[in-house]
Amino acid sequence: MKAEFPRRLFLAFGALLGGGSLYLLGRGLLTFFSAPGSPDPPSRFPVADPAELSRLKDPWKYHQGVWLIRDSRGWYALLGRCTHLGCRPALDPSSGLLVCPCHGSRFDLQGRVVKGPAERPLPRLELARGSDRKIWVDTGKETGASFRLPL
């Protein structure tokens, strides 16, 4: 006598296997697309101590994505993110320009575009003295080109 695998049992087994596979695939995709990345940094944070800034030989300092730059009227902050595609410009001391390593955009120390492909200047950020006497930057607040924090 030949053992038979009933057709209904075969279809039920196939449905369970297919449904389980779809569930696992869907759950994996959902986890992949909703998994938290690195948390956004706070928009307001301390970038320097005034005493530290007064000891700097160079008129600039990079800290947590922000360029602090000194001129004859005081300090101002530029967001260290290229306005073309968001790469981090680095300072080229020989030319005195912020140079984006991704596509070659160049910015002067005022944040103005010297060479594209970027078309917009680097955003100037608000600087303020905190109650802890440190210099704080707010990446969520832009200022005009005339803003300086005197030290």
C-alpha positions, 0 to 999 in steps of 0.5 A: 500500500502506497502512502499518499500525501493528501493534497489539502495538507500539501497546500496548507503546508505551502501556504504556511511556508510562503506566508512565513517567508513573506512575513520574515521578508517584510519584517526585515525590510521594515527593520532595515528602513526604520532602524535608527541611524546615529542620532542628530546632534543637538542644535545648540552646543558649546564650541569653545572657551574664550580663554582657549580662543584667545590662545589660538595662533590661527584665526580659525578653529573647527569643532563638531561641524562648525568653523569658528573664524576670527577677523578684526571685529570678532568671531563668527561661525560657519556651518561646515557642510558644503551647500552642494551635497553636504560634504565637509569642507576642509581648510587649505591653509596655503590658499586660505579657502575652505575646500570641499573634498567631494566635488571641489567647491571652494569657499572663502573664510566669509563663507562665500562661494569662490568656485562651484559647483556649490551655488550658495554660501556656507550658512553663518550660525549664531554664537552666544556666550552661555551662562557657563562662560563658554561660547555656544553655537546654534546650528538651527539659527542663521545670522547675517554677514555682519554678525560677530561675537566680540571677545 
